[in-house]
Amino acid sequence: MKAIISGKNVGVTNALKETIESKLSKLDKFFHEDMEAQVTLSVEKERQIIEVTIPVSGSILRAEHDTDDMYASIDGVVDKLTRQLKKHKAKLQEKHKKGAFRFENILDYQPQEEEKEGKIVKTKRFAVKPMDAEEAVLQMELLGHNFFVFANGETDEVNVVYKRNDGDYGLIEPEYD
């Protein structure tokens, strides 16, 4: 796997590049050689953050980890990616016949440890009110939630606002192909 490494508020040294490439090489058993991973390193106050994004056959595998040490963050993000890959591949293989696995860029790999699979335990229904994104943020804050689903009054589409780790807000707007 090839790693495309960039830095935001941090210089990317050769030692960091070598460590990232070495740690990400542990994921080579999951992927073919031509896969590319986008790696972004950033520093916010005392947080050393690494974000890895790997496009896989129309889907995106993404993990982010932050600690006060960049090398510990690198280890953490590789662990997260490994768990995600094992869990999703095992789940898809259970649901589909072997060989019908939709991620053709991922090599066959059998999980060695059994992980508990999450399941939907609650369904909630609610009326979706038309409003703008700012009003949706206010509603989210009033409810004390970290996301809020609403009908965008301008576009008549269902949108989601959410609170980001950096304290700002994000807006998810669907695009239909």
C-alpha positions in Angstrom: 0.0 0.0 0.0 1.2 3.5 -0.9 0.8 6.2 1.7 0.3 9.9 0.6 1.3 11.8 3.7 0.5 15.5 4.4 0.8 17.7 7.4 -1.4 20.5 8.8 0.3 22.7 11.4 3.1 20.1 11.6 6.2 19.3 9.6 6.3 15.8 8.2 9.8 14.5 8.9 11.5 11.5 7.3 11.2 9.6 10.6 7.5 10.2 10.7 7.1 9.1 7.1 9.1 5.9 7.7 7.1 5.1 10.8 3.8 5.6 9.1 4.8 3.5 6.1 6.1 0.8 8.4 3.0 0.7 10.5 0.6 0.8 7.5 2.5 -2.0 5.9 0.8 -4.2 8.6 -2.4 -3.6 6.6 -0.9 -5.0 3.4 -2.3 -8.4 4.2 -5.8 -6.9 3.6 -5.1 -5.0 0.4 -3.5 -5.4 -3.0 -0.3 -3.5 -3.6 -1.8 -0.6 -5.7 -4.0 0.7 -2.9 -3.4 4.3 -1.8 -3.9 5.7 1.7 -4.3 9.4 2.4 -2.6 10.2 5.7 -3.0 13.6 7.3 -1.1 14.6 10.4 -2.1 17.7 12.4 -1.5 19.4 15.7 -4.2 21.2 17.6 -3.0 22.7 20.9 -1.5 19.6 22.6 -3.3 17.0 20.5 -1.3 15.1 17.9 -3.9 13.8 15.4 -3.5 11.4 12.5 -6.3 10.7 10.0 -6.1 7.9 7.5 -8.5 7.5 4.6 -8.4 4.6 2.2 -10.8 4.5 -0.8 -12.0 0.9 -1.3 -14.2 0.1 -4.3 -16.6 2.9 -4.0 -16.5 3.0 -0.2 -14.2 4.8 2.2 -12.4 3.3 5.1 -11.5 6.0 7.6 -9.9 6.2 11.0 -8.7 9.1 13.2 -6.7 8.9 16.5 -5.3 11.6 18.7 -3.0 11.5 21.7 -0.3 13.8 23.1 2.4 11.8 21.1 2.2 11.5 17.3 3.9 8.0 17.4 1.2 6.7 19.8 -1.5 8.2 17.6 0.0 6.3 14.6 -0.2 3.0 16.6 -3.8 3.8 17.6 -5.0 4.6 14.1 -3.5 1.4 12.7 -5.2 -0.6 15.4 -8.5 1.0 14.6 -8.1 0.3 10.9 -7.2 -3.3 11.6 -10.3 -3.8 13.8 -12.6 -2.1 11.2 -11.2 -4.3 8.4 -11.6 -7.5 10.3 -15.1 -6.7 11.5 -16.5 -5.6 8.2 -14.9 -8.3 6.1 -16.2 -11.0 8.5 -19.7 -9.4 8.5 -19.8 -9.3 4.7 -18.6 -12.8 4.4 -21.3 -14.0 6.7 -24.0 -12.2 4.8 -22.8 -13.1 1.3 -21.4 -16.2 -0.3 -17.6 -16.4 -0.3 -16.3 -14.8 -3.4 -19.2 -12.3 -3.6 -17.3 -10.0 -1.3 -17.9 -6.5 -2.7 -14.5 -5.1 -1.8 -12.4 -6.7 -4.6 -9.3 -4.7 -3.6 -9.1 -6.5 -0.2 -7.4 -9.8 -0.1 -8.9 -12.9 1.7 -8.1 -12.7 5.4 -9.6 -14.8 8.2 -10.1 -13.0 11.5 -8.3 -14.7 14.4 -10.3 -13.3 17.2 -14.1 -13.1 17.6 -15.4 -9.6 18.1 -18.8 -8.8 19.3 -21.0 -7.5 16.5 -23.0 -4.4 17.1 -26.7 -4.4 16.3 -29.6 -2.0 16.1 -31.3 -2.1 19.5 -33.7 0.9 19.2 -35.7 2.6 16.5 -36.8 6.1 17.0 -39.4 8.0 14.9 -40.0 11.7 14.9 -41.5 14.5 12.9 -38.9 16.3 10.7 -39.5 20.1 10.8 -38.4 22.3 8.0 -35.7 24.8 9.3 -32.3 26.2 8.3 -29.0 24.8 9.5 -28.5 27.4 12.2 -31.8 26.6 13.8 -31.0 22.9 13.6 -27.7 23.6 15.5 -29.7 25.5 18.2 -32.2 22.6 18.5 -29.3 20.1 18.7 -27.7 22.1 21.5 -31.0 22.5 23.4 -31.5 18.7 23.3 -27.9 18.1 24.3 -27.3 15.8 21.4 -24.2 15.6 19.2 -26.2 15.4 15.9 -29.7 16.5 14.7 -31.7 15.4 11.7 -33.9 18.0 10.0 -35.6 19.0 6.8 -33.7 21.8 5.1 -36.2 24.6 4.6 -34.3 25.9 1.5 -33.8 22.6 -0.3 -36.6 20.4 1.1 -33.9 17.7 1.6 -33.2 15.7 4.8 -29.9 17.0 6.3 -27.9 16.3 9.4 -25.9 18.8 11.6 -23.3 17.4 14.0 -20.8 18.6 16.5 -17.2 18.0 15.4 -14.4 17.0 17.7 -12.8 20.5 17.2 -16.0 22.1 18.7 -17.3 23.4 15.3 -20.3 22.0 13.5 -20.7 20.0 10.3 -23.6 19.7 7.9 -24.3 16.6 5.9 -26.3 17.1 2.7 -27.2 14.1 0.6 -26.5 14.0 -3.1 -28.5 11.7 -5.3 -26.9 10.2 -8.4 
